[in-house]
Amino acid sequence: MHAQSHRSDGRTLGRRTLEQDHRHLVGLLRPGLSVLDVGCAGGAITVGIAKAVGPDGLVVGVDRDPSQLETARAHGMEHANLRFELGDAGSLPYRSQFDIVTAARTLPWIPDPEQAVSAMARAAKPGGSVVILDYNHEDNGWAPAPPVEFQRFYQAFLDWRTAHSWDNRMAAHLPALMEAAGLVEVQSHIQDEVVERGDPGFPARTSLWIEVIDSVGAQVVQGGYCPDADLQTVRRLYEEWVLTELTRQTLAMRTVTGRVP
Ligand SMILES: C[S@@+](CC[C@H](N)C(=O)[O-])C[C@H]1O[C@@H](n2cnc3c(N)ncnc32)[C@H](O)[C@@H]1O
């Protein structure tokens, strides 16, 4: 199976902000810091990082997807302290350059995350930090339980990911990967994204799974992980259930931090 066989959906990515979607990092940013954001996509979070470190800081966003970088460059144009570069997380060219090297929701799409974590550790200065936010997809949950058609699709999505060697418990495995990369003081912080009916973000955050169905659903079905699923039906039943029944969605996430000795 190959790594670049899906493209992230721009709708959710474009809505993200540093403050809401990379919360632990906010408390670590200071004016003047240099930060590398690996898997920056369209730069929605990266622009927030550039604002937080200010004109004396420097921010580089890296992504392997040129179309995402085009969006990012347009988005970040007015920030002189921000640039975007095409690159692969596993072969980052930077050495001891950044105060903070971060990645949010990137490693669960990489079949060899140990290489990426090592490359991130090498990119950070001595004394600098690596800050990684990721999912434990197997622990995501909904209350009450979703329609059985969506449950089957979600299990098939996990199976499709496993077949690509994409880790469905990425966040749980990060501390060991970071220690193996030579980082010290490794700490895992609970960062679950919980949204409840009535919260202002409820419609947008629950539409993540519509976007997953739209962006990778056909690959999941054609790959034979749920061959009998009719995606339009799964999508409609999920949408109706969100409108009428869903009360709480929990995305199981952790921010794991470590320091270069
Ligand atoms: C789910 S998006 C997350 C974007 C952003 N960090 C966020 O939290 O909204 C994952 C991004 O990682 C990028 N990506 C995946 N594998 C990569 C790799 N090996 N090297 C660089 N970027 C990668 C994808 O192109 C995509 O833009």
The ligand as an SDF file (V2000), in Angstrom:
LIG
                    3D

 27 29  0  0  0  0  0  0  0  0999 V2000
   -5.2540   16.0320    8.4500 C   0  0  0  0  0  0  0  0  0  0  0  0
   -4.1740   17.2370    7.7400 S   0  0  0  0  0  0  0  0  0  0  0  0
   -3.7830   18.2340    9.1690 C   0  0  0  0  0  0  0  0  0  0  0  0
   -3.4700   19.6630    8.8240 C   0  0  0  0  0  0  0  0  0  0  0  0
   -3.2160   20.6010    9.9990 C   0  0  0  0  0  0  0  0  0  0  0  0
   -1.9790   20.2780   10.6910 N   0  0  0  0  0  0  0  0  0  0  0  0
   -4.3780   20.5890   10.9630 C   0  0  0  0  0  0  0  0  0  0  0  0
   -4.2350   20.1470   12.1200 O   0  0  0  0  0  0  0  0  0  0  0  0
   -5.4560   21.0420   10.5620 O   0  0  0  0  0  0  0  0  0  0  0  0
   -2.6910   16.3260    7.4820 C   0  0  0  0  0  0  0  0  0  0  0  0
   -1.6960   17.0500    6.5830 C   0  0  0  0  0  0  0  0  0  0  0  0
   -0.4700   16.3330    6.6280 O   0  0  0  0  0  0  0  0  0  0  0  0
    0.0750   16.2760    5.3270 C   0  0  0  0  0  0  0  0  0  0  0  0
    0.9700   15.1270    5.2850 N   0  0  0  0  0  0  0  0  0  0  0  0
    0.6390   13.8200    5.3480 C   0  0  0  0  0  0  0  0  0  0  0  0
    1.7310   13.0590    5.2640 N   0  0  0  0  0  0  0  0  0  0  0  0
    2.7900   13.9020    5.1430 C   0  0  0  0  0  0  0  0  0  0  0  0
    4.1930   13.7100    5.0090 C   0  0  0  0  0  0  0  0  0  0  0  0
    4.7330   12.4880    4.9640 N   0  0  0  0  0  0  0  0  0  0  0  0
    4.9760   14.8000    4.9200 N   0  0  0  0  0  0  0  0  0  0  0  0
    4.4500   16.0580    4.9370 C   0  0  0  0  0  0  0  0  0  0  0  0
    3.1230   16.2940    5.0450 N   0  0  0  0  0  0  0  0  0  0  0  0
    2.3040   15.2260    5.1470 C   0  0  0  0  0  0  0  0  0  0  0  0
   -1.1440   16.1650    4.4150 C   0  0  0  0  0  0  0  0  0  0  0  0
   -0.8270   16.5600    3.0850 O   0  0  0  0  0  0  0  0  0  0  0  0
   -2.1240   17.1000    5.1020 C   0  0  0  0  0  0  0  0  0  0  0  0
   -2.0300   18.4020    4.6120 O   0  0  0  0  0  0  0  0  0  0  0  0
  1  2  1  0
  2  3  1  0
  2 10  1  0
  3  4  1  0
  4  5  1  0
  5  6  1  0
  5  7  1  0
  7  8  2  0
  7  9  1  0
 10 11  1  0
 11 12  1  0
 11 26  1  0
 12 13  1  0
 13 14  1  0
 13 24  1  0
 14 15  1  0
 14 23  1  0
 15 16  2  0
 16 17  1  0
 17 18  1  0
 17 23  2  0
 18 19  1  0
 18 20  2  0
 20 21  1  0
 21 22  2  0
 22 23  1  0
 24 25  1  0
 24 26  1  0
 26 27  1  0
M  CHG  2   2   1   9  -1
M  END
$$$$
